[in-house]
Amino acid sequence: MKIKKLLIAALLLTAAVSYGQHTPNVITTAVPFISINPDSRGGAQGDCGVATSPDVYSMHYNPAKYAFLDSKLSIGLGYSPWLRNLVPDMNLAYLAAAYKINDRSAVAVSLRYFSAGEVDFRDQYNQPLGAYNPNEWAVDATYSRMLGDYLSGAVAGRFIYSNLIQNQADYARAGISVAADIGLYYLRPVEWFKTVDADISWGVAIKDIGSKVNYTTSSGRRDFIPTTLRVGAGLNLHIDEYNSLGFTFDLTKLLVPTPPIKVPGTDSILYGRDNDVAVVQGIIQSFYDAPGYSWNQNTMQYDHIGTFYEELCEINVGVGVEYWYNNLFSVRAGFFNEPDLKGGRRYVTVGAALKYSMFGLDVSYLVPIGTKYGSNPLENTLRFNLTFNLDKKKG
């Protein structure tokens, strides 16, 4: 069977998590669409969000933030074109809603839908079989509660459905997984500055702890979903009645086993550990299983780089800054870095926001810098989010 554009729909989507697959030991997963940032606010701040102030899009970063919401009901809608320079109709749509039960607890739900656009399927004789729209979606729900005056926690559940083949092969089937998140969020005012009020925050979340995915009926192979650890901190300065300035810093790491380096043409492991393990073992193993060797293109052999060094290379860093004027207008900027050994994603982000009464509009833009292993799927693309807040608290 020949499938037009399916290579883009499936393989280039995998680039969302780790493109640059010609580098040694890049970690890939199934259903990478659940790792795509649907939030323009975080997208404008180097993809940071685990410790920023809460909003309706907190599900993606840290659901524990919902307990600190200052609106009774928030609804958000996001839209992100995907690979727009190559494909005109691939996109990610996101819908979220959060409800504050009382001063100490909140619930939230979200729906994420990824469309690979229209794909023409053809048989082995190049005869058309029809046009289909491969797609993936995930639905989430969370409960967040205050655990103290300044600390909140949350648990979330997620159902994931990935149908990229559309039943066009007897051996293929849709991938299905269920997953869970856990998170903590801390927010407290501090008196560190004589003339400026300030808040500090930190957050930690483990996202997408879930079952493996199998796309075929002819193989027992099952792939990990992108279980991710997020840790971050933030500082928000209330400069005066009209101006505020926030800084945020995030670290992220995939809790997925690193593929071992094998003897060419065999299944014998040369360096590293077997990554065909159970989910819980894979999460634990991900902290110490890096092979510690890298292929040298000049000498055409493996160089020893050290397991600890390679493990450090699996940590991505994001930094962001956000300025608000009178809680009506905001400008944002950020930077994201992934080491070359694990894909080499590196980009600057910018964005802005407007608020009017109960409505909010956020936009972001991504500019790749020093990209070593291919273009970024969000390059030269504007992302949008609309927010609707009801019954916002005064002060």
GIRAGI-V769969 format. One record per residue. PHI is phi in whole degrees, 0 to 359 (999 if undefined). Layout:
BEGIN
phi->PHI
phi->PHI
END
This chain:
BEGIN
phi->999
phi->251
phi->235
phi->289
phi->68
phi->293
phi->300
phi->292
phi->297
phi->261
phi->286
phi->289
phi->296
phi->301
phi->296
phi->303
phi->266
phi->204
phi->272
phi->83
phi->283
phi->276
phi->277
phi->294
phi->60
phi->288
phi->271
phi->244
phi->221
phi->282
phi->37
phi->294
phi->298
phi->285
phi->264
phi->291
phi->290
phi->268
phi->251
phi->292
phi->296
phi->294
phi->296
phi->273
phi->242
phi->66
phi->60
phi->266
phi->181
phi->290
phi->233
phi->284
phi->298
phi->289
phi->207
phi->292
phi->267
phi->295
phi->304
phi->292
phi->260
phi->199
phi->294
phi->295
phi->291
phi->300
phi->296
phi->263
phi->302
phi->254
phi->242
phi->295
phi->219
phi->231
phi->231
phi->227
phi->226
phi->237
phi->217
phi->228
phi->300
phi->230
phi->52
phi->298
phi->289
phi->249
phi->231
phi->280
phi->234
phi->267
phi->197
phi->243
phi->248
phi->219
phi->231
phi->221
phi->215
phi->227
phi->230
phi->273
phi->293
phi->203
phi->292
phi->241
phi->210
phi->207
phi->233
phi->206
phi->224
phi->209
phi->228
phi->242
phi->230
phi->249
phi->251
phi->275
phi->81
phi->279
phi->239
phi->270
phi->269
phi->224
phi->273
phi->293
phi->260
phi->65
phi->269
phi->294
phi->252
phi->118
phi->257
phi->227
phi->237
phi->303
phi->209
phi->220
phi->209
phi->215
phi->239
phi->234
phi->212
phi->216
phi->234
phi->240
phi->216
phi->291
phi->255
phi->184
phi->290
phi->233
phi->238
phi->230
phi->223
phi->204
phi->233
phi->221
phi->240
phi->214
phi->247
phi->238
phi->227
phi->230
phi->233
phi->264
phi->264
phi->58
phi->60
phi->269
phi->216
phi->297
phi->272
phi->262
phi->210
phi->289
phi->273
phi->229
phi->211
phi->238
phi->214
phi->221
phi->238
phi->227
phi->206
phi->228
phi->217
phi->234
phi->220
phi->209
phi->289
phi->227
phi->244
phi->277
phi->237
phi->293
phi->247
phi->229
phi->285
phi->211
phi->236
phi->247
phi->211
phi->213
phi->210
phi->216
phi->212
phi->250
phi->256
phi->60
phi->279
phi->203
phi->290
phi->289
phi->241
phi->237
phi->258
phi->228
phi->264
phi->262
phi->222
phi->271
phi->294
phi->230
phi->255
phi->293
phi->270
phi->281
phi->300
phi->224
phi->261
phi->240
phi->225
phi->199
phi->217
phi->213
phi->223
phi->241
phi->257
phi->267
phi->297
phi->201
phi->298
phi->249
phi->238
phi->220
phi->221
phi->239
phi->234
phi->219
phi->215
phi->233
phi->240
phi->228
phi->213
phi->289
phi->265
phi->232
phi->302
phi->284
phi->300
phi->284
phi->269
phi->252
phi->297
phi->309
phi->80
phi->224
phi->259
phi->284
phi->278
phi->273
phi->221
phi->98
phi->233
phi->299
phi->260
phi->269
phi->229
phi->290
phi->299
phi->297
phi->298
phi->297
phi->298
phi->294
phi->295
phi->298
phi->273
phi->215
phi->259
phi->299
phi->298
phi->80
phi->229
phi->226
phi->286
phi->263
phi->292
phi->280
phi->269
phi->57
phi->207
phi->276
phi->256
phi->282
phi->245
phi->97
phi->297
phi->297
phi->298
phi->294
phi->298
phi->297
phi->291
phi->274
phi->260
phi->264
phi->240
phi->228
phi->228
phi->210
phi->222
phi->219
phi->246
phi->242
phi->246
phi->57
phi->56
phi->242
phi->224
phi->223
phi->235
phi->220
phi->204
phi->195
phi->215
phi->233
phi->224
phi->238
phi->303
phi->302
phi->298
phi->243
phi->138
phi->74
phi->289
phi->208
phi->203
phi->257
phi->235
phi->221
phi->185
phi->209
phi->214
phi->230
phi->237
phi->218
phi->57
phi->269
phi->255
phi->219
phi->231
phi->237
phi->227
phi->214
phi->216
phi->243
phi->235
phi->295
phi->226
phi->57
phi->294
phi->258
phi->233
phi->105
phi->279
phi->271
phi->299
phi->257
phi->299
phi->57
phi->231
phi->271
phi->248
phi->232
phi->221
phi->246
phi->230
phi->232
phi->249
phi->248
phi->54
phi->285
phi->291
phi->279
phi->74
END
